[in-house]
Amino acid sequence: MKNRERFLNTLNFKPVDRLPVIEWANWWDKTIDRWKKEGLPNDLVDPVEIRKYFGLDRVRQWWIGTKKSLRSLRWTIRRLRRYRSGPTLGS
């Protein structure tokens, strides 16, 4: 089951092969430094690579403020449409 399908099924109370494994916030520098002392390879610095190392599912998120201009709102809608019509997420 692909990440997107798993996530949508979870939100819609449909069957999944397993629950999504997602970290919603980026890690602090001190957290990564500690993980490296505990065995995280030193060459891993990119958050995407660290997620892969820990076996987390891929996730994208956009933050939309409460006072957005119409131009900014249009940009966000275009991005969401492009994301939805883009390639499916890998599992």
SEDO-297345 format. One line per field, with one value per atom (N, C-alpha, C): residue number from 1; residue in three letters; atom name; x, y, z. Coordinates in pm, 1 decimal. Example, Ala and Ser with C-alpha at 12.3 -4.5 7.8 and 13.67 -1.06 7.14 Angstrom:
2
n: 1_1_1_2_2_2
res: ALA_ALA_ALA_SER_SER_SER
atom: N_CA_C_N_CA_C
east: 1319.0_1230.0_1320.0_1285.0_1367.0_1290.0
north: -569.0_-450.0_-330.0_-225.0_-106.0_3.0
up: 780.0_780.0_780.0_708.0_714.0_787.0
//
This chain:
91
n: 1_1_1_2_2_2_3_3_3_4_4_4_5_5_5_6_6_6_7_7_7_8_8_8_9_9_9_10_10_10_11_11_11_12_12_12_13_13_13_14_14_14_15_15_15_16_16_16_17_17_17_18_18_18_19_19_19_20_20_20_21_21_21_22_22_22_23_23_23_24_24_24_25_25_25_26_26_26_27_27_27_28_28_28_29_29_29_30_30_30_31_31_31_32_32_32_33_33_33_34_34_34_35_35_35_36_36_36_37_37_37_38_38_38_39_39_39_40_40_40_41_41_41_42_42_42_43_43_43_44_44_44_45_45_45_46_46_46_47_47_47_48_48_48_49_49_49_50_50_50_51_51_51_52_52_52_53_53_53_54_54_54_55_55_55_56_56_56_57_57_57_58_58_58_59_59_59_60_60_60_61_61_61_62_62_62_63_63_63_64_64_64_65_65_65_66_66_66_67_67_67_68_68_68_69_69_69_70_70_70_71_71_71_72_72_72_73_73_73_74_74_74_75_75_75_76_76_76_77_77_77_78_78_78_79_79_79_80_80_80_81_81_81_82_82_82_83_83_83_84_84_84_85_85_85_86_86_86_87_87_87_88_88_88_89_89_89_90_90_90_91_91_91
res: MET_MET_MET_LYS_LYS_LYS_ASN_ASN_ASN_ARG_ARG_ARG_GLU_GLU_GLU_ARG_ARG_ARG_PHE_PHE_PHE_LEU_LEU_LEU_ASN_ASN_ASN_THR_THR_THR_LEU_LEU_LEU_ASN_ASN_ASN_PHE_PHE_PHE_LYS_LYS_LYS_PRO_PRO_PRO_VAL_VAL_VAL_ASP_ASP_ASP_ARG_ARG_ARG_LEU_LEU_LEU_PRO_PRO_PRO_VAL_VAL_VAL_ILE_ILE_ILE_GLU_GLU_GLU_TRP_TRP_TRP_ALA_ALA_ALA_ASN_ASN_ASN_TRP_TRP_TRP_TRP_TRP_TRP_ASP_ASP_ASP_LYS_LYS_LYS_THR_THR_THR_ILE_ILE_ILE_ASP_ASP_ASP_ARG_ARG_ARG_TRP_TRP_TRP_LYS_LYS_LYS_LYS_LYS_LYS_GLU_GLU_GLU_GLY_GLY_GLY_LEU_LEU_LEU_PRO_PRO_PRO_ASN_ASN_ASN_ASP_ASP_ASP_LEU_LEU_LEU_VAL_VAL_VAL_ASP_ASP_ASP_PRO_PRO_PRO_VAL_VAL_VAL_GLU_GLU_GLU_ILE_ILE_ILE_ARG_ARG_ARG_LYS_LYS_LYS_TYR_TYR_TYR_PHE_PHE_PHE_GLY_GLY_GLY_LEU_LEU_LEU_ASP_ASP_ASP_ARG_ARG_ARG_VAL_VAL_VAL_ARG_ARG_ARG_GLN_GLN_GLN_TRP_TRP_TRP_TRP_TRP_TRP_ILE_ILE_ILE_GLY_GLY_GLY_THR_THR_THR_LYS_LYS_LYS_LYS_LYS_LYS_SER_SER_SER_LEU_LEU_LEU_ARG_ARG_ARG_SER_SER_SER_LEU_LEU_LEU_ARG_ARG_ARG_TRP_TRP_TRP_THR_THR_THR_ILE_ILE_ILE_ARG_ARG_ARG_ARG_ARG_ARG_LEU_LEU_LEU_ARG_ARG_ARG_ARG_ARG_ARG_TYR_TYR_TYR_ARG_ARG_ARG_SER_SER_SER_GLY_GLY_GLY_PRO_PRO_PRO_THR_THR_THR_LEU_LEU_LEU_GLY_GLY_GLY_SER_SER_SER
atom: N_CA_C_N_CA_C_N_CA_C_N_CA_C_N_CA_C_N_CA_C_N_CA_C_N_CA_C_N_CA_C_N_CA_C_N_CA_C_N_CA_C_N_CA_C_N_CA_C_N_CA_C_N_CA_C_N_CA_C_N_CA_C_N_CA_C_N_CA_C_N_CA_C_N_CA_C_N_CA_C_N_CA_C_N_CA_C_N_CA_C_N_CA_C_N_CA_C_N_CA_C_N_CA_C_N_CA_C_N_CA_C_N_CA_C_N_CA_C_N_CA_C_N_CA_C_N_CA_C_N_CA_C_N_CA_C_N_CA_C_N_CA_C_N_CA_C_N_CA_C_N_CA_C_N_CA_C_N_CA_C_N_CA_C_N_CA_C_N_CA_C_N_CA_C_N_CA_C_N_CA_C_N_CA_C_N_CA_C_N_CA_C_N_CA_C_N_CA_C_N_CA_C_N_CA_C_N_CA_C_N_CA_C_N_CA_C_N_CA_C_N_CA_C_N_CA_C_N_CA_C_N_CA_C_N_CA_C_N_CA_C_N_CA_C_N_CA_C_N_CA_C_N_CA_C_N_CA_C_N_CA_C_N_CA_C_N_CA_C_N_CA_C_N_CA_C_N_CA_C_N_CA_C_N_CA_C_N_CA_C_N_CA_C_N_CA_C_N_CA_C_N_CA_C_N_CA_C_N_CA_C_N_CA_C_N_CA_C
east: 85.4_0.0_90.1_59.1_140.2_103.3_197.7_178.5_49.5_23.8_-94.9_-222.8_-229.4_-346.9_-364.0_-253.7_-257.9_-308.1_-255.8_-294.3_-441.9_-486.3_-627.1_-720.2_-683.2_-765.9_-776.1_-665.8_-668.2_-764.9_-757.9_-846.6_-993.7_-1018.3_-1155.3_-1200.9_-1127.4_-1163.5_-1178.4_-1092.2_-1089.9_-971.5_-971.1_-861.4_-725.6_-622.1_-484.2_-394.9_-278.6_-183.8_-109.8_-93.3_-34.1_-67.3_-49.1_-74.0_38.2_6.8_113.2_214.6_340.1_446.9_498.8_454.6_483.9_533.7_638.6_685.1_640.8_554.7_492.6_582.8_683.7_769.2_913.6_987.5_1130.3_1202.9_1319.5_1395.1_1485.7_1514.4_1607.0_1749.1_1839.7_1981.2_2033.4_1993.8_2041.6_1991.3_1870.3_1816.3_1901.1_1933.1_2014.9_2154.5_2212.5_2344.1_2340.0_2234.4_2222.0_2208.4_2123.3_2105.8_2238.3_2321.4_2451.7_2540.4_2532.7_2608.9_2556.7_2426.7_2363.8_2366.7_2432.4_2448.7_2397.0_2330.0_2286.8_2410.5_2420.4_2538.8_2564.1_2689.5_2726.6_2697.8_2694.4_2671.8_2524.7_2434.8_2293.3_2267.5_2240.5_2209.6_2076.2_2033.9_1909.3_1790.3_1687.8_1571.4_1504.6_1503.4_1442.8_1521.1_1653.4_1736.6_1722.5_1709.1_1690.3_1555.8_1450.8_1320.8_1331.7_1404.7_1423.1_1496.8_1599.7_1678.5_1591.3_1498.8_1410.9_1286.8_1270.0_1156.0_1024.4_1031.7_910.0_850.8_719.8_653.0_679.0_676.0_694.9_569.2_588.2_474.8_509.3_408.6_422.4_317.8_356.0_259.1_279.5_169.7_171.7_103.3_161.7_103.1_38.8_-86.9_-161.5_-202.3_-156.8_-190.1_-336.4_-381.8_-521.7_-547.7_-444.1_-462.7_-379.4_-422.4_-352.1_-416.1_-332.4_-386.5_-446.1_-529.0_-590.4_-483.5_-378.8_-269.4_-203.2_-175.6_-112.6_-204.9_-334.2_-430.7_-435.9_-435.2_-432.3_-308.0_-192.2_-66.7_-79.5_-136.6_-153.1_-244.6_-353.7_-446.6_-378.0_-299.5_-226.1_-129.4_-60.0_33.8_-39.1_-153.0_-228.8_-278.3_-325.9_-371.1_-256.1_-139.2_-21.9_19.7_11.9_48.4_-47.7_-177.4_-275.5_-265.5_-228.4_-220.5_-81.4_12.6_148.5_162.7_285.7_309.1_264.9_227.8_184.2_306.2_285.0_394.1_436.0_565.1_616.7_586.0_593.2_565.7_693.7
north: -117.2_0.0_123.6_220.6_341.9_438.7_528.2_621.2_700.8_757.4_841.9_762.6_643.2_558.1_520.9_487.1_450.0_567.6_686.2_804.0_837.9_839.6_870.8_764.6_638.3_532.0_547.7_584.7_605.3_717.8_828.7_941.7_908.0_815.9_779.0_648.4_601.1_480.1_357.3_347.3_230.7_142.1_17.0_-74.5_-27.3_-50.7_-19.7_-138.5_-146.3_-253.9_-227.1_-99.0_-57.2_90.5_141.5_283.1_366.4_488.9_577.0_607.8_617.0_651.1_787.7_891.4_1027.8_1108.9_1187.0_1285.5_1421.2_1490.4_1613.3_1735.1_1734.3_1851.2_1815.0_1912.3_1889.6_1880.0_1818.5_1796.0_1914.1_1934.6_2038.8_1993.3_2088.9_2056.5_1968.9_2000.1_1922.9_1779.0_1760.4_1624.4_1543.0_1601.5_1531.3_1504.1_1601.3_1579.4_1461.5_1452.9_1341.5_1208.5_1208.1_1083.8_1038.0_1131.7_1094.6_1032.7_1083.2_1023.4_883.6_861.1_732.3_635.9_674.8_581.0_624.0_738.4_787.7_819.6_768.5_795.9_946.4_985.9_1128.0_1191.0_1111.8_1169.0_1203.4_1163.8_1197.8_1335.2_1433.4_1568.1_1617.2_1563.2_1604.0_1539.1_1618.6_1561.0_1447.2_1454.2_1347.3_1217.6_1226.8_1107.8_1051.1_1139.7_1093.5_1021.4_1074.4_1006.0_866.6_856.7_725.8_631.3_680.9_598.7_539.2_619.2_572.6_500.2_494.0_422.6_498.0_630.5_711.1_728.1_745.3_769.6_912.1_930.7_1063.5_1146.3_1272.4_1360.5_1501.0_1570.7_1711.8_1790.3_1909.3_1992.4_2138.1_2208.5_2351.2_2421.5_2531.5_2611.5_2732.7_2752.8_2865.2_2954.7_3079.1_3173.5_3215.5_3284.3_3325.8_3451.7_3531.3_3655.4_3650.5_3571.6_3559.1_3649.5_3704.9_3784.7_3692.2_3747.3_3668.6_3607.7_3683.7_3633.1_3511.3_3519.9_3409.5_3287.6_3312.1_3202.8_3131.8_3208.1_3146.4_3061.4_3111.9_3036.2_2903.9_2908.3_2787.1_2687.6_2734.2_2645.9_2582.0_2659.2_2602.3_2494.0_2519.4_2419.4_2291.3_2306.0_2188.2_2109.3_2178.9_2109.5_2036.3_2101.5_2038.5_1916.7_1927.1_1815.7_1698.0_1727.1_1620.5_1551.9_1626.7_1566.5_1510.5_1528.1_1482.1_1331.8_1283.1_1139.2_1094.3_967.9_913.2_895.3_897.9_882.9_737.3_717.4_580.5_523.0_394.0_332.3_307.9
up: 0.0_0.0_0.0_-84.4_-93.1_18.7_51.1_162.1_151.8_35.7_17.2_42.6_-15.0_2.8_151.4_216.4_357.5_441.7_415.0_492.3_471.4_345.4_317.1_375.0_363.6_422.3_574.3_637.9_781.9_818.5_745.1_772.5_748.4_656.1_620.8_686.1_785.3_860.6_770.7_669.9_581.5_620.6_575.4_611.4_557.9_636.9_597.5_631.7_566.0_596.4_727.6_760.5_887.3_906.1_1025.6_1048.8_987.3_943.3_892.4_1002.3_964.0_1056.4_1013.5_1084.9_1043.2_1161.4_1138.6_1236.1_1182.9_1256.0_1205.5_1213.8_1296.8_1314.0_1280.7_1231.6_1208.3_1341.0_1338.0_1459.2_1486.9_1613.6_1654.4_1630.1_1616.7_1597.3_1710.1_1832.5_1947.3_1943.7_1889.6_1877.0_1780.4_1665.7_1565.6_1621.0_1691.6_1753.5_1850.6_1929.9_2025.0_1951.8_1844.8_1768.8_1709.3_1664.3_1607.3_1713.9_1835.3_1945.9_1978.2_1947.9_1977.0_1858.6_1746.8_1637.1_1501.0_1490.4_1359.1_1276.4_1152.5_1070.2_1054.6_1067.4_1059.4_924.6_817.4_684.7_660.0_748.8_732.8_793.5_706.8_753.9_699.4_586.6_522.5_594.8_632.1_700.8_624.3_490.8_410.3_428.5_428.3_445.9_588.0_686.3_824.7_837.1_771.4_772.4_711.6_599.1_535.3_629.4_696.3_787.9_897.5_951.4_1057.6_1005.8_873.2_817.0_826.4_834.4_840.5_701.2_694.5_567.2_520.4_390.1_331.0_355.3_386.6_412.8_363.4_313.9_276.0_351.6_392.9_462.5_423.5_417.8_390.0_504.6_548.4_656.0_593.4_621.8_566.3_682.7_679.6_785.2_778.6_879.6_884.9_803.6_772.9_698.3_570.2_475.2_348.4_244.7_160.1_51.1_-54.7_-142.3_-248.6_-337.9_-367.3_-451.1_-386.5_-259.1_-188.2_-181.8_-163.9_-161.1_-296.0_-405.3_-539.9_-557.3_-510.9_-521.8_-446.7_-327.0_-247.2_-316.8_-372.8_-444.5_-564.2_-638.7_-753.6_-707.4_-596.5_-543.8_-503.2_-437.4_-395.6_-515.9_-618.3_-740.5_-806.5_-813.9_-874.7_-793.0_-660.4_-572.9_-592.6_-599.6_-615.7_-751.3_-854.6_-987.6_-1017.0_-923.8_-943.7_-925.8_-924.7_-908.4_-770.5_-761.6_-632.8_-544.6_-415.4_-320.8_-312.7_-297.0_-284.3_-147.7_-137.3_-6.9_67.4
//
